[in-house]
């Protein structure tokens, strides 16, 4: 039996550690953006252009999508010298979940990929192309690939880089992912695959979240000692009680050094109604890149407050806001769209 990634010296770096690129998947499925698809590729190009000001971008774009991507990236004034279009087909854009979860060996500098099962958030959407993406990226980059027979989505986990992983019971214990699973084997796979000493749990996710409650809409590590967590002020909101309970649990957790985490509140925007649905926006769906933080905005009064809080959290980074209202039709924002490749 071959040694696990952990035993071979690999770990999953934190998002604020040095990156060599950001991976994206170009929009490809018109059915998933009812009545609004035409707005999505230009918005996506705007996002890719913003990342390209900080670091290289690699975009899964097969066939005709490559031609569209080149045109729209040029119009968005992206730095085309750092953008690579990779001929890998996907079912749509959510690269955080269908893309590879990268790991790194700090002694040798070697990168590798962990490939987990992805089935459209518990079988809600077609994901047969998406489920092949990590192996194809590993082949494209010439990297070792470790495959695991468990469902695990990148948006469902947060790591400190020093052995702590934060996730939600709403996702990992949902029968649509966990039925028939050996939970001990699943937890062990996470620990051995990503070099995790302790899995930290909170409960429920946001109301109407297609993912069932991904952590990247709720709470994010910003250092090994600090967590930024969304809070709801409106006691009539269906999110009020669940976020209060999550906050309580976050404040009881210990860092790797044994102290309590510094928990920083982040406001939750008002729900947005689009394409016939009430959708759950969150400022926690920000993306950390080299020297920058890209923040989803929703045309609300709380946008400026959220930008200020995140600038305080990342004083050495340039904080850039991007209007993400159209992206919410499929329930996600900037973090959901992207996956970092460590340097």
C-alpha positions in Angstrom: 0.0 0.0 0.0 1.4 3.4 -1.0 2.1 6.0 1.6 -0.5 8.8 2.1 0.2 12.4 1.0 0.8 13.3 4.6 3.3 10.5 5.1 5.1 11.7 1.9 5.5 15.2 3.4 2.5 16.9 1.7 0.1 19.4 3.3 -2.7 21.7 2.1 -1.3 25.3 2.3 -3.6 28.1 3.5 -5.0 30.4 0.9 -2.9 33.4 2.1 0.3 31.5 1.4 2.2 32.3 -1.8 0.3 31.2 -5.0 1.6 30.4 -8.5 -1.8 30.7 -10.2 -5.6 30.7 -9.9 -7.7 28.1 -11.7 -11.1 29.0 -13.2 -13.6 27.2 -15.4 -15.2 29.2 -18.2 -19.0 29.4 -18.2 -20.4 26.7 -20.4 -24.0 25.8 -19.4 -26.7 28.2 -20.5 -29.5 26.2 -18.8 -28.0 27.0 -15.4 -28.3 30.8 -15.8 -32.0 31.2 -16.9 -32.6 34.4 -18.7 -29.2 35.8 -17.7 -26.5 33.7 -19.4 -25.4 36.6 -21.7 -24.3 38.6 -18.7 -22.2 35.8 -17.2 -19.2 35.4 -19.6 -18.4 39.2 -19.5 -18.7 39.2 -15.7 -16.4 36.1 -15.6 -13.9 37.9 -17.9 -14.0 40.9 -15.5 -13.1 38.6 -12.6 -10.3 36.8 -14.5 -8.9 40.2 -15.5 -8.9 41.4 -11.9 -6.9 38.3 -10.8 -4.5 38.7 -13.7 -3.4 42.1 -12.2 -2.0 40.0 -9.3 -0.9 36.6 -10.6 -1.2 34.1 -13.4 -4.7 32.6 -14.3 -5.4 29.2 -15.8 -8.8 28.7 -17.3 -10.5 25.5 -18.3 -12.1 26.4 -21.6 -12.6 23.8 -24.3 -13.6 24.1 -28.0 -15.6 27.3 -29.0 -15.4 28.6 -25.4 -11.7 29.3 -26.0 -12.5 31.8 -28.8 -15.2 33.5 -26.6 -12.8 33.6 -23.7 -10.0 35.2 -25.7 -12.3 37.9 -27.0 -14.0 38.8 -23.7 -10.7 38.7 -21.7 -9.2 41.2 -24.2 -12.3 43.4 -23.9 -12.0 43.2 -20.1 -8.3 44.4 -20.3 -7.0 41.3 -18.7 -3.2 40.8 -18.7 -3.2 38.1 -21.4 0.5 37.5 -20.9 -0.3 35.6 -17.6 -3.5 33.9 -18.7 -3.5 30.3 -20.1 -6.6 28.7 -21.6 -6.5 24.9 -21.0 -8.6 22.5 -23.1 -10.5 20.8 -20.3 -14.3 20.6 -20.6 -16.5 21.2 -17.5 -20.2 21.1 -16.6 -19.9 24.8 -15.6 -18.0 27.3 -13.6 -17.6 26.2 -10.0 -13.9 25.4 -10.0 -13.6 25.6 -6.2 -15.6 22.4 -5.9 -14.8 20.5 -9.1 -11.2 21.6 -9.4 -8.1 20.0 -7.7 -7.3 20.6 -4.1 -3.5 21.2 -4.3 -1.0 20.0 -1.7 2.6 20.9 -1.3 5.8 19.3 0.1 7.6 22.1 1.9 10.9 20.2 2.0 11.1 19.5 -1.7 8.8 22.2 -3.1 6.9 19.5 -5.0 3.2 20.2 -5.7 0.6 17.4 -6.0 -3.1 17.2 -6.5 -5.8 15.5 -4.4 -8.7 14.3 -6.4 -12.0 13.7 -4.5 -15.4 12.7 -5.8 -17.6 15.5 -7.0 -21.3 14.8 -7.8 -22.9 18.2 -8.1 -23.4 18.9 -4.4 -25.1 15.6 -3.5 -26.5 14.9 -7.0 -28.3 18.1 -7.6 -26.6 18.9 -10.9 -24.9 17.0 -13.7 -21.2 16.7 -12.9 -19.6 13.9 -15.0 -17.2 16.3 -16.8 -16.5 18.2 -13.6 -15.5 15.0 -11.8 -12.7 14.4 -14.3 -11.1 17.8 -13.9 -8.5 17.2 -11.1 -7.0 14.2 -12.9 -6.9 16.2 -16.2 -5.2 19.2 -14.5 -2.7 16.8 -12.8 -1.9 15.4 -16.3 -1.6 18.9 -17.8 0.8 20.1 -15.0 2.7 16.8 -14.8 1.8 16.4 -11.1 1.3 13.4 -8.9 -2.4 12.8 -8.2 -3.9 11.2 -5.1 -7.5 9.9 -5.6 -10.0 9.5 -2.7 -13.3 7.7 -2.9 -15.1 10.3 -0.8 -17.1 13.4 -1.8 -15.2 16.5 -0.7 -15.7 20.0 -2.2 -13.2 22.8 -2.0 -15.8 25.3 -0.9 -16.8 23.0 1.9 -13.4 23.2 3.7 -11.2 25.9 5.2 -7.6 25.3 6.4 -5.1 27.1 8.5 -2.1 25.5 6.8 -0.9 24.3 10.2 -3.2 21.4 10.8 -6.7 22.8 11.4 -9.6 22.3 9.0 -13.0 24.0 9.4 -16.2 22.6 7.9 -20.0 22.2 8.4 -22.1 19.3 9.5 -24.8 20.5 7.1 -22.6 19.5 4.1 -20.3 16.7 5.3 -23.0 14.8 7.2 -25.8 15.4 4.7 -27.2 12.0 3.6 -26.8 13.1 -0.1 -23.1 12.8 0.5 -22.7 10.6 3.6 -25.2 7.8 3.1 -23.4 4.5 3.4 -20.1 6.2 4.1 -17.7 5.0 6.8 -17.3 8.3 8.6 -14.1 7.3 10.4 -12.5 6.4 7.1 -13.7 9.7 5.6 -12.2 11.8 8.4 -9.0 9.8 8.2 -8.8 10.4 4.4 -9.1 14.2 5.0 -6.4 14.1 7.7 -4.0 11.9 5.6 -4.8 13.6 2.3 -4.4 17.2 3.5 -2.2 16.9 6.6 -4.9 17.8 9.1 -4.6 17.3 12.9 -8.1 18.4 13.9 -11.4 18.8 12.0 -13.4 21.7 13.5 -17.2 21.7 13.0 -20.0 24.2 12.8 -23.6 23.4 12.1 -25.9 24.9 9.4 -25.3 27.0 6.3 -27.2 29.8 4.8 -30.9 29.5 3.8 -31.4 28.5 0.1 -27.7 27.5 -0.4 -27.5 24.9 -3.2 -24.4 23.5 -1.6 -26.3 22.7 1.6 -24.0 25.1 3.6 -20.5 25.5 2.4 -18.1 27.0 4.8 -16.8 29.6 2.4 -20.1 31.4 2.7 -20.0 31.3 6.5 -16.5 31.5 8.1 -13.0 31.9 6.7 -9.6 31.6 8.2 -7.5 34.8 7.6 -4.5 33.6 9.7 -3.8 30.5 11.9 -5.2 32.5 14.8 -8.2 34.4 13.2 -11.5 33.6 11.7 -13.9 36.0 9.9 -17.5 34.9 10.3 -20.8 36.2 8.9 -23.4 37.4 11.3 -27.1 38.3 10.8 -28.6 41.3 12.7 -32.2 40.7 11.7 -33.7 38.3 14.3 -36.5 37.5 11.9 -34.2 36.1 9.3 -34.0 32.3 8.9 -30.2 32.7 9.1 -30.2 34.5 12.5 -30.3 31.5 14.9 -28.1 29.2 12.8 -25.4 31.9 12.5 -25.6 32.7 16.2 -25.0 29.0 17.0 -22.1 28.8 14.5 -20.6 31.9 16.1 -20.9 30.4 19.5 -19.1 27.3 18.4 -16.3 29.2 16.6 -15.6 31.1 19.8 -15.1 27.8 21.7 -12.5 26.5 19.2 -8.8 26.3 19.8 -5.9 27.2 17.5 -2.9 24.9 17.0 -1.2 26.8 19.8 -4.1 26.1 22.2 -5.6 29.6 22.5 -9.1 30.7 21.3 -9.4 32.0 17.8 -9.9 35.7 17.2 -13.4 35.7 15.6 -14.2 38.8 13.6 -17.8 39.5 12.6 -18.7 40.2 9.0 -22.2 41.5 8.1 -24.5 39.3 6.0 -26.1 41.1 3.0 -29.8 41.1 2.4 -31.1 38.2 0.3 -31.3 38.9 -3.4 -34.2 37.8 -5.6 -33.1 36.8 -9.1 -34.3 34.3 -11.7 -37.3 33.5 -9.6 -35.4 32.6 -6.5 -34.3 34.1 -3.2 -30.5 33.8 -3.2 -28.0 33.9 -0.4 -25.2 36.5 -0.9 -22.2 36.5 1.4 -19.1 38.7 1.7 -17.3 35.7 3.1 -17.0 34.4 -0.4 -13.9 36.6 -1.0 -10.8 35.4 -2.7 -7.2 35.8 -1.5 -4.6 36.2 -4.2 -0.9 37.3 -4.0 -1.0 40.9 -2.5 -4.8 41.2 -3.1 -8.2 40.3 -1.8 -11.1 40.2 -4.3 -14.5 40.9 -2.5 -18.0 40.1 -3.8 -20.3 43.1 -3.7 -24.1 43.2 -4.0 -25.2 46.8 -4.5 -26.1 47.2 -0.8 -25.3 49.7 1.9 -23.3 47.0 3.7 -20.8 46.7 0.8 -18.6 49.5 2.1 -18.6 48.1 5.6 -17.6 44.7 4.4 -14.8 46.2 2.2 -13.5 48.1 5.3 -13.5 45.1 7.6 -11.6 43.0 5.0 -9.1 45.8 4.4 -8.5 45.9 8.2 -8.0 42.1 8.1 -5.5 42.3 5.2 -3.7 45.6 5.7 -0.9 44.7 3.3 -3.2 43.6 0.5 -5.0 45.6 -2.1 -8.8 45.0 -1.6 -10.8 45.1 -4.8 -14.6 44.8 -5.0 -16.5 43.1 -7.8 -20.3 43.2 -8.3 -21.4 39.6 -8.0 -25.2 39.9 -8.2 -25.5 38.0 -11.5 -23.3 35.2 -10.3 -25.7 34.6 -7.5 -28.2 33.0 -9.9 -26.2 29.8 -9.4 -25.6 30.6 -5.8 -21.9 31.4 -5.7 -19.4 34.2 -5.9 -15.7 34.8 -6.3 -14.3 32.1 -4.0 -16.7 29.5 -5.4 -15.5 30.2 -8.9 -11.8 29.8 -8.2 -9.1 27.4 -6.9 -5.6 28.4 -5.9 -2.4 26.6 -7.0 0.3 27.1 -4.4 3.7 28.4 -5.4 
